[in-house]
Amino acid sequence: MTVTGPCNAPDVVDVVALGESMVTFLPTRPGRLADVPSFERGIGGAESNTACVLAAAGHSARWVSRVGDDGFGDHLLEAIGGHGVDVSYVRRDPDRPTGVYFRTAGDRATDAHEVAYYRAGSAASAMTAADVDLDAVRAGRVLHLSGITAALSAGCLDLLRELTAPRPGRPLVSFDVNHRPGLWRDARGPEVLLDLARGADIVFVGDDEARDAWGLHGARAVREALPEPEIVVVKQGRGGAVAFGRDTDGLPCEDATGTATFVPALHVDVVAAVGAGDAFAAGFLSATLRGLPVRDRLRHGHLMAAAALTAPGDLAPPPARDLADRLVALDDTAWGRLRLGPGWTQADEGAEEEVRTP
């Protein structure tokens, strides 16, 4: 196995994201996979998506993973590195391939949507705590992980357990639950994900996946099941998102669920419902790195998600920081009036109406 990357101690970056990325094949027209004659190539991976958005937002970001010593591995390194992400600690595996997947053009929420994964035995599934540069992984202010990695193999699960275990000086650990039932080989997936989430500092979970995985109904029930993390963000789709945190002294509140902050989602003219969750995490983490209050973190998450929703593919250029900050500072009424459509991230400095009606 060959290793790309420096031999010296890794530089400290704002965010390190660890997980599998795959080459994505997107159909050139709607229809069943059996009927689509051609596909366009892209990249897809929850953790690398988040790293790419954070890099585009001005943060230093590193992606750590394994890819095959093949052309698809070359493409992932070039594409993710092209977004400004440090890929120098990604290892090349001469014996295992880079994962790929195909999907239909339709909305993932419909019954007609199809996804065909070819990731079994992939290079990334062979990650273990013994063959990943743990110093490079921990050399970030934030370490971003997801439950997808835990489902890939026993070695990957052990790696995530190592990274979420309490230890002095560990980075702030961000964990996106990303429950994917089809990836788990047995029924232990939900239990494993709950255990990993309890070891994180910031947890992102959708209310739908919390219901499906853990039988929890409502955001407060999710917080009650996850009392350990400093912040638990429950995403409620078109409704918005609620974050449960600590009080101003950094201690648990009298209410064991903590202080709840809710921010409604924006009105968005959706182009493609892919990559929004990863972008939301990036927006929230970006604002966290900047020391912004929880309400503003949620608003930045919504804005990053809106950028992804109003563009095709998994990745979209985020709004410039000054534009995002201007929108985040709006009062509740003005925030509720915003309607974002394709091209809104390119709005010039100017009137609020320029964003409301792109």
N, C-alpha and C positions, 0 to 999 in steps of 0.2 A: 504493500500500500504506500502510495506517495502522499506527501503532505505539502500543500502550498502554504506559505506563510513564513513570517520571520521567526528566528530562533531566540530572540531577546524577549524580555518581559513585555507582555502586550500593553499597548497604550490604553489608558482609561477613556471610555467613551460615555456618551449620555445613556445609550440603550444598547443592550445586547439581546438579540432574538434568536432562539434556538428552535429548530424544527425542520420538517421536510418541505421542500418546494418541488413542484413537478412542472413539466412542460404541459401546457394546456392546449388542446385542439378545439377551436371554436368554429362551429359550422358557418358557412357562408350564406346560408339561407335557413328559414324555419323548416321543421319537419323531423321525422323520426331519424335516428342515427342510421337506420337501415337504408334510408332514402337520400340522405345528404351526400352529394357527390364530392365535396371538397371542404377543407377546413383551413383556418388560419391559425398560426402558432402564437401562443402567448405563454405567460408564466402564471403559476398559481400556488399559493402557500400562505396559510394564515399568518404565520410569524414573519416571514419575509415581506409579505404585504405591509404589515404594520411597520417594519423597519424602513421600507421604501418611502412610506408616507411621512414618517418622522424625519428621514433624511431630506425629503423635499421641503419639509417645514423648517429646516435650518438646524436640525440636531445632528450630532455625530452618532452614527448607528453602525452596528456590526451584526452580520448574520453568521451563525455557526451551524454547520450541518455536514452531511456527506452527500456526494453525488457520484455517479458513475464516471469512469474514465472514458467517456464517450462524447459524441457531438451534442447530445441533449444536455449533458453536464456542462459542456463549454457554453452552451446558450444560456443556461441559468446563471452561471458566473458572470457572463458578459452583461446580461440584461439587468440583474440585480445590482451588480457593481456600477452599471451605467446610471442607476438612480442615486448614486452617491453613497452606497452602503459598502462598508469594509467587508470584503469576502475572502480576505487573506487567510482566515482560519478554517475555511471549508476544506475538508479532506476529499481526495479522489480515491475511489475504490475500483481497482482493475477487474474485480471478479463479479461485481453486482451492478445492475443497470440503474440509470436515473429513472425515477417513476414518471409516468405519463398518464393523462386522462383525457377523455372526450366527453363533451356534453352537448345537449341540444341548445338551440337559441332561445327557447321559451323560458318564461319565469319559473324559477325553482319551486315556487309555491303551487304550481299546477300539477295535476296528475300526469300530464303529457311530458313533463320534464324527465330526461334521461341523463344519467351520468355513468360512464364506463371507466372504472379505475384499473390501471395496470401498475400496481405498486407493490404487490406481494414480492418479497425477496429483494426489494430495492436497496440501494446503497444506504439511504437514510435509515431504513429499518434496522440496520446493523449498528447504529450508534450505541455506545455503552459509556459508562463513566470511565472506563479504562482507556478508551481510544479517542476521547474528546479532550481538547485542551481546556481543562477546567479553569485554569488561570485566565484564559481569554474569555471564557464564558462569564466569569465573575467580575471581570474588569469593566463594569458598567455601573452607572448610578442606578439604573433599572435593568432587571433581567426579565424579559417577556417570554412566557411559555404558554402552551395550550394543551388541552386534553387530547388533541389529535395524536401528538407524539407518544403519549402513554399507551395508546392502543396499537402502535405499530409492531411492538415486539416486547418480550420480557426484558431485554437489555435496555430498550428505550424507557420502559416503565421504571426500572431501577435507576436510570439516569435522572429522571424527573424526581424520584423520591430523594435522591442525593441532593438535588438542587433546591428542593423545597424544605429540606430538613433545617431546623434551627442551627445556626452556627455564628460565632462572633464575626462581625464585619461583613456579613453577606450583603449583597445589594438588595434594594427594594425589589421584591419578587412580585411580578404581575402575572396573573393566571387567567386566561380566557378558557372557560370550561369546554366550549366547542364539542358538545356531546354528539358523536357520530355513531349511532348504534350498529351500522353495518360494518364498522371496523373492528368491533370487539368480537373475540372468538368465543366468549362465554358471557354469562349474565352478571359478571362481577364489575362491568364497566361503571355503572352509576356509583357503586360503593367506592371504587378506586378514585373516581373523579372527585367525590365529596372529600375523601381523605387528603388528596393533593390540594384541593382548594383551601382546606383548613390550614395548610402550611404556608399559604401565600400572604402577602401584605395587601394586595389589591386584587379583587376578583371581579371578573365580568361574566355575567350569565344572563341568558334570555329567560323571561318568565315561562315561555313555552317549553324550553328544554329543561328547566327546573321542574316543571310539572311532569314532563314525560320521563325524565330520568329518576327523580326523587319523589314524585307524588306530592310536590309542594304547590300550594295554591296561594298566590299573592306574594308581593315583594317582602312583606314583613316576615312571612313564614320562611322565606329564603334566608333572611338575616338571622333568624332564630336558629336555623340549622347550621349557620356559619358565623358563630360568635367571635372566632379568633382573628380573622383579617381586620386590618385597620379600616379598610373601606370595601364594601360590597356594592357593586353596581348592578342593578337589575334592569335589563333592557326590556321595554314593553312595546316594541315595534312602533307602529304609527302613533301610539299613545304618548310615548316619551321614555324617560329613564329616571330611576330614583337611585340615589346613592346613600347608603347608610355609613356614617362615620362615627368619630369620637367627639366628645365635647371640646371646648376651646382649650382645656388643660391637657388634652391628649389622653384623658382617662375615660373609661366606660361611663356612660350616663346611667342615671337611676333606672331608666328603661334599658333593659339588656340589649335591645336591638339598636340602640344608639340614635344619633340625630339623623333624621331623614330629610334629604333635599331632593325635590322633584323638579324636573325641567321638561316641559312638553316638547315633543318632536316638532320639526319644521314642516311646513307644507312644501312638498317636493314633487316636481313633475318627473317621475321616474323614467329613466332610459333603460337601465339594467340593474336588477336587484342582486348584484354580486359585489363582494368586497366591502359592503357597508359596515359590517361588524368589525372587520379588521381596521377600517378607517376610523370608526368610532373610538376604538381602543387607542389608536395613535393620537387622536385629538385630545382624549382625556389624559394620556400620559405626557403629551407635550405641555399641557397646562399644568400638570403636576410638577414637571421638571422646572417650570417657571415659578412655582410657588403660588399659583393662583387659587382662590377659594373654590370650594367644591361646586358651587353653582356655575362658575365660569368654566370649570373643567368639563362639566356635563354639556354646556353650550358649545364648547370647542369640539367635543365629541360629536354632537349633532351636526355641526358645520362640516367636519371632515366626512361624516357619513353622507351628507347631502352632496358633497363633491363626487363621491363614488357613485351615488345613485343617479346622478345626472350625466354620467359618461358611460360608454360601453366598456366592457372588460372589467378585470378585477382592480385595476389601478387607475387613478385619475390625479391630475395635478391639484394639490390643495389650494385653498385661497391664500393669498399673501397674508402675512401675519398682521399687517396694519389693517387690512380689510376685515379679517376675522375678529381682531380686537374691537374694531368699531361696531361690528354687529353684536358681539358678545355684550357690549356695554349698553345696548338698547334697553329701554324699560320693558316691563312685561307685556304691555299692550303692543308696542312696536314689534317686539319679538314675535308675538302671536300673529301679526299681520304679514310677516315675511313669507314670500312664496318664491322658491328657488327653482330655476329651470336650467336647461343646457346653456353653458357659457357663463353662468353667474360668477364663477371664480375669477373671471377675467374683467369684472367690472372695475372701472376706473374710480379713483377717489372722487366722491361726489355725493349726490343726494341719495337718500335711502331708497327712493323709488327706482334707481338704477338697478338695485338688487331685487327688488320686489317684482319687477317686470323686465327680465333680461331681454 
